[in-house]
Amino acid sequence: MFKSPYTGKIKIFSDGADRQSMLEMAKNPLIKGITTNPSLMKKAGVKDYRVYCKEMLGLITDKPISFEVLADDLNEMKKQALEIASWADNVYVKIPILTTDGKYTSSLIKELSHSKVKLNVTGITTFAEILESCEALKGGAPSIISVFAGRIADTGRDPLPLMHAAYEACNSIDKNIELLWASTREAFNIVQAEQIGCHIITAPPEVIKKLPGFNKDLHQLSVEIVKIFAADIKSAGLSL
């Protein structure tokens, strides 16, 4: 039976905002960092952004954590980015590649990165955005570009060619720029991201928890599936 080509070389970040889950993932030796975003925080019921972020940074001190600016105006983004960066040494400040009116934030990205602020440029879906990010980050602080492969796949397009091109761009423009596969949908995306050469993949805990199942005997998997069906038939009281 064929085996998964996964080797464990890629860094896995946990993506979420639930406090208990974040702390659980941070203790997992497989997890090398944490990402979150305002949408996940809304889902988790976060009300005070500053208090929440500082609390998590006080509890997770040995792994990088990415927190996003909340503003849409470049001047306010800069102010917020500098504040977030001051909270802890393990912070990466997330800056969206575009404002809500579709304008590049690359001038701010360049200014912050060359002021030694570690950035995670987020919301990227096109090669033009990849190049814009990389050129802005070139020569600056260690940084991450987050390409939303999963959301690209949701449009019916194969994200793999773009991810290959993104890796080549990062590698050729500045080796301090790490490529992150974002919006992970399934465990196999971890294999795909690693094969491409992505430095990082961020995934929700429910996907990460499938890692121990890599290379499970497939016949045994079939047995487990039919047992689940049988248990559900019984618990639902279904009959013919």
N, CA, C and O of each residue as an XYZ file, in Angstrom:
960
protein
N       0.847     -1.196      0.000
C       0.000      0.000      0.000
C       0.886      1.251      0.000
O       1.853      1.328      0.759
N       0.561      2.220     -0.841
C       1.350      3.434     -0.933
C       1.299      4.227      0.381
O       0.327      4.156      1.132
N       2.361      4.972      0.630
C       2.441      5.766      1.846
C       2.371      7.255      1.530
O       2.691      7.687      0.423
N       1.953      8.014      2.509
C       1.930      9.465      2.362
C       3.359      9.981      2.227
O       4.248      9.519      2.941
N       3.593     10.931      1.325
C       4.938     11.503      1.176
C       5.276     12.537      2.246
O       6.365     13.111      2.225
N       4.367     12.779      3.170
C       4.597     13.785      4.214
C       5.822     13.424      5.048
O       5.960     12.287      5.497
N       6.716     14.403      5.255
C       7.957     14.160      6.007
C       8.032     14.935      7.322
O       8.863     14.630      8.177
N       7.169     15.932      7.484
C       7.222     16.759      8.687
C       8.164     17.942      8.574
O       8.443     18.611      9.568
N       8.657     18.208      7.370
C       9.599     19.316      7.188
C       8.908     20.675      7.293
O       9.497     21.619      7.819
N       7.692     20.792      6.811
C       6.979     22.061      6.825
C       6.580     22.441      8.250
O       6.258     21.578      9.067
N       6.604     23.734      8.536
C       6.171     24.211      9.857
C       4.645     24.335      9.853
O       4.060     24.923      8.944
N       4.019     23.773     10.878
C       2.565     23.819     10.997
C       2.179     24.847     12.051
O       2.615     24.770     13.200
N       1.354     25.813     11.647
C       0.799     26.806     12.561
C      -0.671     26.474     12.786
O      -1.362     26.032     11.868
N      -1.140     26.689     13.997
C      -2.556     26.494     14.304
C      -3.304     27.798     14.076
O      -2.843     28.863     14.485
N      -4.450     27.717     13.426
C      -5.249     28.891     13.082
C      -6.557     28.863     13.856
O      -7.366     27.952     13.680
N      -6.768     29.852     14.711
C      -8.002     29.886     15.490
C      -7.985     31.032     16.470
O      -7.020     31.792     16.540
N      -9.074     31.155     17.239
C      -9.159     32.226     18.237
C      -9.746     31.742     19.554
O      -9.813     32.501     20.521
N     -10.167     30.491     19.600
C     -10.679     29.951     20.853
C      -9.527     29.803     21.848
O      -8.546     29.115     21.566
N      -9.645     30.438     22.995
C      -8.553     30.496     23.973
C      -8.063     29.112     24.374
O      -6.862     28.844     24.327
N      -8.971     28.236     24.765
C      -8.576     26.905     25.226
C      -7.879     26.119     24.120
O      -6.868     25.457     24.354
N      -8.436     26.202     22.906
C      -7.853     25.479     21.779
C      -6.465     26.023     21.438
O      -5.556     25.252     21.130
N      -6.298     27.340     21.491
C      -4.995     27.945     21.186
C      -3.932     27.474     22.175
O      -2.803     27.173     21.788
N      -4.298     27.412     23.447
C      -3.347     26.971     24.465
C      -3.015     25.492     24.291
O      -1.870     25.079     24.478
N      -4.025     24.700     23.932
C      -3.799     23.274     23.682
C      -2.855     23.081     22.508
O      -1.925     22.278     22.579
N      -3.090     23.818     21.424
C      -2.234     23.701     20.252
C      -0.817     24.193     20.540
O       0.155     23.627     20.039
N      -0.703     25.241     21.343
C       0.615     25.800     21.648
C       1.485     24.803     22.415
O       2.712     24.863     22.335
N       0.863     23.894     23.154
C       1.602     22.881     23.915
C       2.001     21.690     23.050
O       2.826     20.873     23.458
N       1.417     21.591     21.858
C       1.693     20.474     20.957
C       3.051     20.695     20.284
O       3.236     21.712     19.615
N       3.997     19.778     20.442
C       5.326     19.984     19.845
C       5.314     20.049     18.318
O       6.267     20.543     17.717
N       4.246     19.557     17.685
C       4.145     19.634     16.229
C       3.836     21.051     15.755
O       4.099     21.395     14.603
N       3.280     21.869     16.640
C       2.834     23.206     16.268
C       3.956     24.208     16.497
O       4.489     24.321     17.600
N       4.307     24.933     15.438
C       5.437     25.857     15.488
C       5.026     27.320     15.586
O       5.884     28.192     15.719
N       3.720     27.603     15.521
C       3.266     28.976     15.608
C       1.748     29.039     15.633
O       1.066     28.027     15.476
N       1.229     30.251     15.835
C      -0.209     30.474     15.952
C      -0.614     31.626     15.044
O       0.069     32.649     14.993
N      -1.715     31.465     14.332
C      -2.302     32.584     13.588
C      -3.768     32.725     13.991
O      -4.410     31.772     14.433
N      -4.265     33.927     13.824
C      -5.679     34.184     14.064
C      -6.083     35.365     13.187
O      -5.241     35.932     12.490
N      -7.337     35.736     13.214
C      -7.799     36.897     12.445
C      -9.095     37.414     13.044
O      -9.717     36.720     13.848
N      -9.518     38.620     12.672
C     -10.726     39.199     13.267
C     -11.989     38.354     13.068
O     -12.857     38.337     13.941
N     -12.102     37.661     11.945
C     -13.281     36.825     11.711
C     -13.329     35.667     12.703
O     -14.389     35.342     13.237
N     -12.168     35.042     12.949
C     -12.099     33.959     13.928
C     -12.370     34.480     15.334
O     -12.990     33.794     16.146
N     -11.906     35.687     15.617
C     -12.147     36.279     16.930
C     -13.633     36.577     17.143
O     -14.165     36.382     18.236
N     -14.283     37.046     16.097
C     -15.722     37.285     16.183
C     -16.451     35.987     16.502
O     -17.349     35.959     17.344
N     -16.059     34.910     15.822
C     -16.669     33.598     16.047
C     -16.432     33.111     17.474
O     -17.286     32.449     18.064
N     -15.262     33.445     18.023
C     -14.910     33.009     19.379
C     -15.483     33.929     20.451
O     -15.338     33.658     21.643
N     -16.132     35.014     20.037
C     -16.763     35.911     20.999
C     -15.823     36.910     21.648
O     -16.118     37.423     22.728
N     -14.687     37.197     21.002
C     -13.746     38.168     21.559
C     -14.358     39.569     21.505
O     -14.860     39.991     20.463
N     -14.313     40.290     22.637
C     -14.905     41.629     22.713
C     -13.852     42.731     22.833
O     -14.007     43.804     22.250
N     -12.785     42.469     23.584
C     -11.739     43.472     23.777
C     -10.464     42.964     23.107
O      -9.769     42.103     23.645
N     -10.171     43.501     21.940
C      -9.048     43.006     21.117
C      -7.715     43.122     21.841
O      -6.944     42.164     21.897
N      -7.448     44.296     22.392
C      -6.158     44.534     23.033
C      -5.955     43.608     24.230
O      -4.889     43.013     24.386
N      -6.967     43.489     25.064
C      -6.879     42.628     26.245
C      -6.674     41.180     25.840
O      -5.845     40.476     26.417
N      -7.436     40.737     24.843
C      -7.341     39.350     24.375
C      -5.933     39.046     23.852
O      -5.329     38.044     24.236
N      -5.418     39.901     22.986
C      -4.105     39.661     22.385
C      -3.009     39.637     23.442
O      -2.141     38.765     23.421
N      -3.048     40.591     24.364
C      -2.017     40.644     25.394
C      -2.094     39.428     26.321
O      -1.073     38.921     26.785
N      -3.314     38.973     26.580
C      -3.467     37.778     27.421
C      -2.828     36.570     26.740
O      -2.095     35.811     27.375
N      -3.106     36.391     25.445
C      -2.559     35.239     24.736
C      -1.034     35.329     24.638
O      -0.344     34.313     24.723
N      -0.517     36.532     24.460
C       0.930     36.701     24.381
C       1.600     36.437     25.725
O       2.760     36.028     25.781
N       0.859     36.673     26.810
C       1.388     36.373     28.129
C       1.428     34.884     28.410
O       2.200     34.418     29.248
N       0.582     34.136     27.697
C       0.490     32.694     27.908
C       1.309     31.894     26.898
O       1.785     30.799     27.200
N       1.467     32.449     25.699
C       2.235     31.773     24.643
C       3.430     32.658     24.312
O       3.303     33.650     23.595
N       4.576     32.291     24.836
C       5.753     33.162     24.725
C       6.864     32.590     23.856
O       7.819     33.293     23.522
N       6.743     31.312     23.488
C       7.859     30.648     22.806
C       7.585     30.317     21.347
O       8.386     29.640     20.703
N       6.440     30.799     20.814
C       6.099     30.536     19.415
C       5.556     31.815     18.784
O       4.908     32.607     19.468
N       5.807     32.031     17.494
C       5.291     33.241     16.840
C       3.765     33.246     16.787
O       3.128     32.219     16.553
N       3.201     34.426     17.009
C       1.751     34.620     16.921
C       1.487     35.811     16.016
O       2.123     36.856     16.150
N       0.548     35.648     15.094
C       0.200     36.740     14.177
C      -1.114     37.381     14.600
O      -2.137     36.706     14.717
N      -1.076     38.696     14.830
C      -2.277     39.471     15.138
C      -2.433     40.571     14.094
O      -1.455     41.205     13.695
N      -3.662     40.790     13.659
C      -3.927     41.683     12.524
C      -4.325     43.088     12.954
O      -4.998     43.270     13.969
N      -3.904     44.075     12.177
C      -4.400     45.436     12.378
C      -5.891     45.450     12.051
O      -6.376     44.633     11.268
N      -6.609     46.391     12.662
C      -8.057     46.459     12.471
C      -8.476     47.594     11.544
O      -9.618     47.637     11.088
N      -7.562     48.503     11.268
C      -7.890     49.690     10.484
C      -7.863     49.412      8.986
O      -7.317     48.403      8.538
N      -8.458     50.321      8.220
C      -8.450     50.238      6.757
C      -7.721     51.436      6.148
O      -7.485     51.481      4.940
N      -7.370     52.394      6.985
C      -6.626     53.589      6.578
C      -5.150     53.378      6.875
O      -4.800     52.907      7.957
N      -4.267     53.723      5.919
C      -2.848     53.431      6.071
C      -2.226     54.084      7.294
O      -1.402     53.463      7.966
N      -2.597     55.305      7.596
C      -2.033     55.981      8.761
C      -2.435     55.278     10.051
O      -1.611     55.090     10.946
N      -3.694     54.896     10.141
C      -4.157     54.188     11.334
C      -3.586     52.776     11.385
O      -3.280     52.269     12.464
N      -3.440     52.138     10.221
C      -2.795     50.823     10.169
C      -1.395     50.893     10.762
O      -0.998     50.035     11.551
N      -0.650     51.931     10.371
C       0.717     52.089     10.870
C       0.722     52.234     12.383
O       1.507     51.584     13.073
N      -0.149     53.080     12.892
C      -0.231     53.294     14.342
C      -0.532     51.989     15.065
O       0.106     51.661     16.066
N      -1.516     51.244     14.545
C      -1.890     49.978     15.176
C      -0.782     48.942     15.054
O      -0.521     48.193     15.995
N      -0.134     48.899     13.905
C       0.942     47.921     13.685
C       2.088     48.137     14.673
O       2.619     47.178     15.232
N       2.461     49.385     14.882
C       3.551     49.678     15.819
C       3.164     49.317     17.244
O       3.999     48.843     18.015
N       1.905     49.539     17.596
C       1.463     49.146     18.939
C       1.496     47.628     19.093
O       2.023     47.114     20.079
N       0.930     46.907     18.114
C       0.905     45.442     18.188
C       2.329     44.890     18.272
O       2.599     43.981     19.056
N       3.229     45.438     17.470
C       4.614     44.964     17.464
C       5.290     45.175     18.811
O       6.213     44.440     19.164
N       4.837     46.175     19.567
C       5.455     46.478     20.855
C       5.012     45.536     21.965
O       5.596     45.540     23.049
N       3.996     44.734     21.712
C       3.438     43.891     22.770
C       4.351     42.733     23.162
O       4.379     42.344     24.330
N       5.087     42.182     22.220
C       5.951     41.033     22.520
C       6.905     40.783     21.366
O       6.641     41.190     20.235
N       8.011     40.114     21.651
C       9.007     39.824     20.620
C       8.542     38.754     19.638
O       9.052     38.675     18.520
N       7.579     37.929     20.047
C       7.135     36.828     19.178
C       5.934     37.205     18.318
O       5.302     36.331     17.726
N       5.612     38.496     18.243
C       4.475     38.958     17.440
C       4.873     39.199     15.987
O       5.901     39.811     15.697
N       4.024     38.699     15.078
C       4.050     39.105     13.671
C       2.779     39.926     13.439
O       1.682     39.489     13.786
N       2.927     41.090     12.864
C       1.774     41.951     12.613
C       1.195     41.622     11.244
O       1.897     41.668     10.233
N      -0.090     41.289     11.222
C      -0.744     40.981      9.953
C      -1.241     42.269      9.296
O      -2.010     43.033      9.878
N      -0.780     42.477      8.080
C      -1.205     43.613      7.267
C      -1.842     43.059      5.998
O      -1.183     42.317      5.269
N      -3.096     43.391      5.708
C      -3.690     42.929      4.441
C      -2.995     43.571      3.261
O      -2.593     44.732      3.332
N      -2.849     42.833      2.184
C      -2.160     43.353      1.005
C      -2.947     44.474      0.333
O      -2.379     45.287     -0.396
N      -4.256     44.515      0.579
C      -5.120     45.537     -0.011
C      -5.976     46.208      1.057
O      -6.282     45.609      2.088
N      -6.359     47.454      0.799
C      -7.415     48.082      1.581
C      -8.756     47.626      1.004
O      -8.796     46.956     -0.028
N      -9.833     47.984      1.660
C     -11.148     47.529      1.194
C     -11.543     48.143     -0.148
O     -12.462     47.649     -0.803
N     -10.869     49.201     -0.562
C     -11.151     49.771     -1.892
C     -10.185     49.242     -2.952
O     -10.120     49.772     -4.061
N      -9.438     48.194     -2.603
C      -8.606     47.512     -3.585
C      -7.242     48.126     -3.837
O      -6.587     47.766     -4.814
N      -6.789     49.046     -2.984
C      -5.491     49.686     -3.172
C      -4.413     48.933     -2.387
O      -4.647     48.478     -1.267
N      -3.233     48.813     -2.993
C      -2.121     48.129     -2.336
C      -1.687     48.856     -1.065
O      -1.702     50.085     -0.992
N      -1.302     48.064     -0.075
C      -0.733     48.617      1.159
C       0.790     48.487      1.164
O       1.420     48.621      2.213
N       1.379     48.227      0.003
C       2.802     47.912     -0.085
C       3.711     49.031      0.423
O       4.794     48.750      0.937
N       3.301     50.278      0.293
C       4.147     51.367      0.809
C       4.271     51.259      2.329
O       5.352     51.461      2.881
N       3.180     50.947      2.992
C       3.208     50.763      4.445
C       3.974     49.506      4.825
O       4.740     49.503      5.788
N       3.761     48.431      4.057
C       4.473     47.176      4.312
C       5.985     47.412      4.265
O       6.724     46.943      5.131
N       6.424     48.130      3.262
C       7.856     48.412      3.122
C       8.362     49.252      4.293
O       9.420     48.969      4.856
N       7.614     50.270      4.650
C       8.032     51.149      5.750
C       8.143     50.379      7.058
O       9.127     50.518      7.784
N       7.141     49.572      7.356
C       7.151     48.814      8.612
C       8.247     47.759      8.625
O       8.981     47.624      9.604
N       8.352     47.009      7.525
C       9.339     45.940      7.459
C      10.758     46.484      7.599
O      11.602     45.863      8.245
N      11.018     47.630      7.001
C      12.351     48.225      7.079
C      12.551     49.004      8.379
O      13.619     49.569      8.616
N      11.512     49.027      9.218
C      11.631     49.564     10.576
C      11.714     48.425     11.592
O      11.512     48.620     12.790
N      12.017     47.230     11.079
C      12.231     46.026     11.900
C      10.961     45.453     12.511
O      11.023     44.740     13.513
N       9.812     45.757     11.920
C       8.553     45.144     12.364
C       8.361     43.853     11.582
O       8.338     43.871     10.351
N       8.224     42.743     12.281
C       7.979     41.455     11.615
C       6.530     41.432     11.138
O       5.605     41.661     11.917
N       6.343     41.152      9.846
C       5.012     41.219      9.243
C       4.551     39.879      8.706
O       5.353     39.025      8.328
N       3.243     39.721      8.681
C       2.569     38.621      7.993
C       1.602     39.297      7.028
O       0.537     39.761      7.434
N       1.969     39.352      5.760
C       1.120     40.012      4.760
C       0.020     39.026      4.363
O       0.304     37.916      3.912
N      -1.225     39.437      4.532
C      -2.336     38.496      4.447
C      -3.334     38.862      3.351
O      -3.302     39.963      2.801
N      -4.221     37.914      3.046
C      -5.276     38.143      2.061
C      -4.821     38.021      0.617
O      -5.495     38.518     -0.284
N      -3.690     37.368      0.381
C      -3.105     37.309     -0.965
C      -3.738     36.179     -1.787
O      -3.879     35.055     -1.305
N      -4.117     36.493     -3.036
C      -4.691     35.463     -3.914
C      -4.169     35.526     -5.349
O      -4.524     34.670     -6.160
N      -3.339     36.514     -5.684
C      -2.864     36.635     -7.065
C      -1.339     36.737     -7.102
O      -0.701     37.077     -6.105
N      -0.768     36.435     -8.276
C       0.684     36.525     -8.408
C       1.147     37.970     -8.334
O       2.231     38.249     -7.823
N       0.334     38.892     -8.839
C       0.691     40.310     -8.751
C       0.810     40.737     -7.295
O       1.709     41.500     -6.942
N      -0.088     40.251     -6.454
C      -0.045     40.567     -5.020
C       1.173     39.933     -4.350
O       1.776     40.523     -3.454
N       1.526     38.736     -4.790
C       2.725     38.064     -4.262
C       3.969     38.896     -4.560
O       4.777     39.157     -3.669
N       4.117     39.308     -5.810
C       5.283     40.107     -6.194
C       5.293     41.451     -5.466
O       6.342     41.907     -5.010
N       4.141     42.073     -5.360
C       4.041     43.366     -4.670
C       4.497     43.221     -3.216
O       5.225     44.067     -2.695
N       4.059     42.137     -2.570
C       4.432     41.883     -1.171
C       5.922     41.628     -1.041
O       6.592     42.220     -0.196
N       6.435     40.742     -1.885
C       7.848     40.365     -1.796
C       8.773     41.548     -2.041
O       9.775     41.709     -1.344
N       8.446     42.369     -3.019
C       9.285     43.526     -3.315
C       9.258     44.524     -2.154
O      10.270     45.155     -1.847
N       8.102     44.662     -1.515
C       7.999     45.580     -0.377
C       8.767     45.057      0.829
O       9.341     45.837      1.589
N       8.780     43.751      1.002
C       9.444     43.136      2.153
C      10.938     42.932      1.955
O      11.672     42.718      2.920
N      11.384     42.997      0.726
C      12.788     42.717      0.387
C      13.739     43.567      1.215
O      13.635     44.794      1.247
N      14.676     42.888      1.889
C      15.674     43.590      2.670
C      15.204     44.036      4.045
O      15.951     44.679      4.782
N      13.966     43.697      4.392
C      13.420     44.117      5.677
C      13.523     43.032      6.739
O      14.355     42.130      6.645
N      12.683     43.128      7.730
C      12.674     42.175      8.836
C      12.180     40.814      8.353
O      11.558     40.726      7.294
N      12.450     39.749      9.117
C      11.871     38.438      8.777
C      10.359     38.564      8.624
O       9.704     39.227      9.429
N       9.810     37.934      7.602
C       8.405     38.161      7.282
C       7.756     36.920      6.688
O       8.422     35.945      6.337
N       6.433     36.991      6.588
C       5.608     35.907      6.046
C       4.658     36.506      5.025
O       4.124     37.596      5.231
N       4.443     35.788      3.911
C       3.321     36.144      3.039
C       2.332     34.982      3.060
O       2.704     33.826      2.859
N       1.075     35.311      3.304
C       0.026     34.304      3.429
C      -0.817     34.275      2.158
O      -1.586     35.196      1.880
N      -0.655     33.203      1.400
C      -1.412     33.037      0.153
C      -2.590     32.108      0.444
O      -2.401     30.996      0.938
N      -3.798     32.564      0.139
C      -5.014     31.866      0.547
C      -5.395     30.776     -0.454
O      -6.359     30.896     -1.209
N      -4.600     29.715     -0.428
C      -4.782     28.610     -1.374
C      -6.169     27.999     -1.275
O      -6.784     27.680     -2.293
N      -6.666     27.835     -0.055
C      -7.978     27.225      0.122
C      -9.095     28.054     -0.481
O     -10.015     27.511     -1.091
N      -9.020     29.352     -0.315
C     -10.066     30.218     -0.888
C      -9.971     30.262     -2.410
O     -10.984     30.404     -3.095
N      -8.750     30.140     -2.936
C      -8.598     30.047     -4.394
C      -9.265     28.768     -4.885
O      -9.983     28.785     -5.884
N      -9.030     27.657     -4.184
C      -9.647     26.381     -4.565
C     -11.169     26.458     -4.501
O     -11.863     25.793     -5.270
N     -11.685     27.271     -3.584
C     -13.142     27.422     -3.467
C     -13.757     28.059     -4.707
O     -14.966     27.966     -4.917
N     -12.928     28.711     -5.537
C     -13.445     29.317     -6.772
C     -13.403     28.344     -7.948
O     -13.729     28.709     -9.078
N     -12.996     27.096     -7.672
C     -12.914     26.102     -8.730
C     -11.600     26.118     -9.476
O     -11.471     25.485    -10.524
N     -10.607     26.845     -8.940
C      -9.285     26.928     -9.568
C      -8.272     26.112     -8.766
O      -8.374     26.012     -7.543
N      -7.312     25.541     -9.450
C      -6.235     24.805     -8.803
C      -5.221     25.810     -8.249
O      -4.638     26.565     -9.027
N      -4.991     25.845     -6.935
C      -4.045     26.815     -6.383
C      -2.580     26.392     -6.511
O      -1.685     27.196     -6.253
N      -2.326     25.152     -6.903
C      -0.951     24.653     -6.889
C      -0.002     25.433     -7.803
O       1.104     25.756     -7.369
N      -0.381     25.754     -9.056
C       0.546     26.539     -9.889
C       0.918     27.885     -9.256
O       2.070     28.312     -9.328
N      -0.058     28.545     -8.641
C       0.234     29.822     -7.995
C       1.154     29.626     -6.796
O       2.060     30.429     -6.572
N       0.929     28.566     -6.027
C       1.775     28.323     -4.857
C       3.205     27.998     -5.270
O       4.154     28.415     -4.605
N       3.365     27.253     -6.365
C       4.708     27.009     -6.906
C       5.380     28.333     -7.274
O       6.540     28.566     -6.935
N       4.638     29.197     -7.972
C       5.185     30.490     -8.394
C       5.505     31.363     -7.181
O       6.491     32.100     -7.183
N       4.674     31.277     -6.156
C       4.903     32.057     -4.936
C       6.189     31.619     -4.251
O       6.962     32.450     -3.774
N       6.413     30.318     -4.206
C       7.647     29.809     -3.587
C       8.876     30.311     -4.349
O       9.853     30.750     -3.743
N       8.820     30.244     -5.654
C       9.955     30.705     -6.465
C      10.203     32.192     -6.255
O      11.352     32.631     -6.198
N       9.131     32.966     -6.139
C       9.281     34.410     -5.933
C       9.929     34.702     -4.588
O      10.865     35.497     -4.506
N       9.431     34.057     -3.529
C       9.999     34.269     -2.194
C      11.472     33.878     -2.176
O      12.315     34.597     -1.639
N      11.760     32.744     -2.763
C      13.114     32.203     -2.720
C      14.104     33.066     -3.491
O      15.266     33.188     -3.104
N      13.639     33.659     -4.575
C      14.552     34.445     -5.412
C      14.664     35.898     -4.965
O      15.703     36.528     -5.161
N      13.606     36.433     -4.366
C      13.613     37.851     -3.989
C      14.269     38.081     -2.634
O      15.078     38.997     -2.489
N      13.935     37.268     -1.647
C      14.532     37.420     -0.316
C      14.255     36.163      0.498
O      13.098     35.816      0.732
N      15.297     35.489      0.924
C      15.142     34.235      1.648
C      14.635     34.440      3.074
O      14.356     33.463      3.768
N      14.509     35.692      3.526
C      13.903     35.983      4.831
C      12.389     36.026      4.754
O      11.719     36.180      5.775
N      11.834     35.890      3.535
C      10.378     35.874      3.361
C       9.913     34.428      3.342
O      10.344     33.644      2.497
N       9.038     34.075      4.267
C       8.509     32.720      4.330
C       7.129     32.677      3.666
O       6.309     33.576      3.847
N       6.895     31.619      2.901
C       5.612     31.423      2.231
C       4.698     30.576      3.110
O       5.072     29.490      3.554
N       3.502     31.086      3.351
C       2.517     30.393      4.176
C       1.298     30.016      3.337
O       0.707     30.863      2.666
N       0.929     28.730      3.385
C      -0.306     28.235      2.747
C      -1.437     28.509      3.719
O      -1.468     27.946      4.813
N      -2.368     29.370      3.327
C      -3.467     29.764      4.208
C      -4.797     29.183      3.743
O      -4.921     28.679      2.627
N      -5.779     29.266      4.621
C      -7.143     28.758      4.417
C      -7.140     27.267      4.080
O      -7.751     26.831      3.104
N      -6.446     26.507      4.901
C      -6.357     25.053      4.726
C      -7.724     24.413      4.913
O      -8.454     24.729      5.852
N      -8.057     23.498      3.990
C      -9.370     22.867      4.018
C      -9.327     21.409      4.457
O     -10.293     20.912      5.036
N      -8.220     20.715      4.190
C      -8.138     19.288      4.500
C      -6.706     18.907      4.822
O      -5.768     19.636      4.498
N      -6.544     17.749      5.468
C      -5.223     17.319      5.910
C      -4.249     17.160      4.742
O      -3.054     17.412      4.899
N      -4.740     16.746      3.580
C      -3.846     16.533      2.440
C      -3.207     17.832      1.969
O      -2.164     17.807      1.314
N      -3.824     18.976      2.297
C      -3.206     20.256      1.949
C      -1.834     20.398      2.606
O      -0.957     21.072      2.065
N      -1.642     19.772      3.764
C      -0.342     19.824      4.439
C       0.712     19.130      3.574
O       1.835     19.616      3.441
N       0.341     17.998      2.995
C       1.244     17.273      2.095
C       1.543     18.119      0.867
O       2.698     18.248      0.462
N       0.499     18.698      0.271
C       0.678     19.509     -0.929
C       1.593     20.706     -0.662
O       2.496     20.996     -1.446
N       1.348     21.389      0.445
C       2.140     22.575      0.783
C       3.603     22.207      0.998
O       4.499     22.930      0.561
N       3.844     21.092      1.665
C       5.210     20.648      1.913
C       5.918     20.294      0.600
O       7.086     20.636      0.413
N       5.218     19.616     -0.298
C       5.825     19.214     -1.560
C       6.203     20.420     -2.412
O       7.206     20.386     -3.125
N       5.413     21.477     -2.342
C       5.707     22.699     -3.094
C       6.948     23.392     -2.555
O       7.695     24.025     -3.302
N       7.160     23.267     -1.253
C       8.281     23.954     -0.612
C       7.841     25.059      0.321
O       8.677     25.796      0.844
N       6.511     25.191      0.547
C       6.030     26.205      1.485
C       6.756     26.055      2.816
O       6.974     24.940      3.290
N       7.118     27.155      3.403
C       7.787     27.119      4.698
C       6.804     26.805      5.823
O       7.153     26.152      6.806
N       5.550     27.287      5.658
C       4.551     27.206      6.720
C       3.199     26.845      6.112
O       2.893     27.231      4.983
N       2.397     26.106      6.865
C       0.981     25.973      6.560
C       0.225     26.244      7.852
O       0.601     25.736      8.909
N      -0.823     27.029      7.777
C      -1.656     27.269      8.946
C      -2.976     26.534      8.747
O      -3.579     26.598      7.676
N      -3.413     25.840      9.785
C      -4.603     24.997      9.675
C      -5.404     25.060     10.966
O      -4.836     25.261     12.040
N      -6.720     24.891     10.872
C      -7.524     24.853     12.092
C      -7.228     23.588     12.890
O      -6.787     22.590     12.320
N      -7.461     23.616     14.189
C      -7.167     22.446     15.026
C      -7.810     21.156     14.544
O      -7.217     20.086     14.675
N      -9.024     21.239     13.982
C      -9.702     20.017     13.544
C      -8.969     19.328     12.398
O      -9.069     18.111     12.241
N      -8.234     20.097     11.598
C      -7.406     19.512     10.539
C      -6.098     18.985     11.126
O      -5.662     17.885     10.789
N      -5.482     19.761     11.994
C      -4.217     19.349     12.609
C      -4.380     18.029     13.359
O      -3.472     17.197     13.367
N      -5.523     17.844     13.979
C      -5.755     16.632     14.769
C      -5.860     15.374     13.907
O      -5.907     14.262     14.432
N      -5.895     15.550     12.587
C      -5.914     14.393     11.682
C      -4.508     13.888     11.357
O      -4.361     12.828     10.750
N      -3.477     14.630     11.751
C      -2.105     14.231     11.436
C      -1.749     12.824     11.924
O      -1.078     12.091     11.197
N      -2.174     12.417     13.132
C      -1.831     11.054     13.572
C      -2.419      9.966     12.679
O      -1.989      8.814     12.745
N      -3.401     10.319     11.844
C      -4.008      9.343     10.939
C      -3.249      9.143      9.646
O      -3.605      8.282      8.841
N      -2.191      9.941      9.435
C      -1.400      9.755      8.219
C      -0.816      8.338      8.196
O      -0.238      7.873      9.179
N      -0.980      7.664      7.051
C      -0.500      6.288      6.821
C      -1.282      5.235      7.598
O      -0.817      4.106      7.758
N      -2.464      5.599      8.081
C      -3.335      4.590      8.685
C      -3.652      3.520      7.648
O      -3.818      3.833      6.470
N      -3.736      2.274      8.070
C      -4.117      1.184      7.170
C      -5.508      1.477      6.591
O      -6.461      1.707      7.336
N      -5.614      1.465      5.260
C      -6.868      1.874      4.624
C      -7.990      0.851      4.814
O      -9.164      1.221      4.866
N      -7.636     -0.430      4.917
C      -8.673     -1.420      5.213
C      -9.258     -1.153      6.597
O     -10.472     -1.223      6.790
N      -8.388     -0.846      7.558
C      -8.865     -0.532      8.900
C      -9.726      0.729      8.878
O     -10.704      0.834      9.617
N      -9.354      1.685      8.023
C     -10.157      2.897      7.884
C     -11.569      2.553      7.402
O     -12.546      3.122      7.890
N     -11.681      1.627      6.450
C     -13.001      1.203      5.964
C     -13.823      0.575      7.090
O     -15.019      0.837      7.225
N     -13.159     -0.259      7.894
C     -13.852     -0.874      9.028
C     -14.385      0.204      9.976
O     -15.524      0.125     10.437
N     -13.556      1.207     10.260
C     -13.977      2.288     11.151
C     -15.161      3.054     10.576
O     -16.067      3.448     11.309
N     -15.151      3.264      9.267
C     -16.243      4.008      8.622
C     -17.567      3.264      8.767
O     -18.578      3.855      9.145
N     -17.559      1.966      8.465
C     -18.827      1.231      8.535
C     -19.285      1.081      9.980
O     -20.486      0.999     10.236
N     -18.356      1.044     10.927
C     -18.741      1.003     12.340
C     -19.420      2.302     12.756
O     -20.376      2.294     13.532
N     -18.913      3.419     12.232
C     -19.550      4.717     12.517
C     -20.969      4.728     11.967
O     -21.903      5.143     12.652
N     -21.131      4.265     10.712
C     -22.469      4.203     10.121
C     -23.387      3.327     10.962
O     -24.529      3.701     11.227
N     -22.894      2.160     11.385
C     -23.717      1.233     12.166
C     -24.136      1.851     13.488
O     -25.280      1.696     13.915
N     -23.201      2.560     14.146
C     -23.529      3.193     15.422
C     -24.562      4.301     15.239
O     -25.455      4.473     16.068
N     -24.430      5.049     14.143
C     -25.380      6.133     13.888
C     -26.759      5.595     13.540
O     -27.769      6.181     13.928
N     -26.811      4.482     12.811
C     -28.092      3.840     12.503
C     -28.798      3.450     13.802
O     -30.000      3.665     13.965
N     -28.030      2.877     14.713
C     -28.597      2.424     15.980
C     -29.060      3.597     16.835
O     -30.174      3.591     17.360
N     -28.184      4.622     16.972
C     -28.528      5.757     17.830
C     -29.676      6.580     17.267
O     -30.432      7.189     18.024
N     -29.813      6.605     15.938
C     -30.916      7.333     15.314
C     -32.213      6.558     15.295
O     -33.272      7.124     15.027
N     -32.144      5.260     15.578
C     -33.335      4.427     15.571
C     -33.881      4.195     14.181
O     -35.088      4.022     14.009
N     -32.995      4.190     13.169
C     -33.441      3.999     11.796
C     -33.730      2.535     11.535
O     -33.044      1.647     12.040
N     -34.769      2.301     10.727
C     -35.106      0.920     10.377
C     -35.848      0.897      9.062
O     -36.361      1.919      8.606
N     -35.904     -0.296      8.443
C     -36.669     -0.493      7.207
C     -37.711     -1.586      7.450
O     -38.475     -1.923      6.546
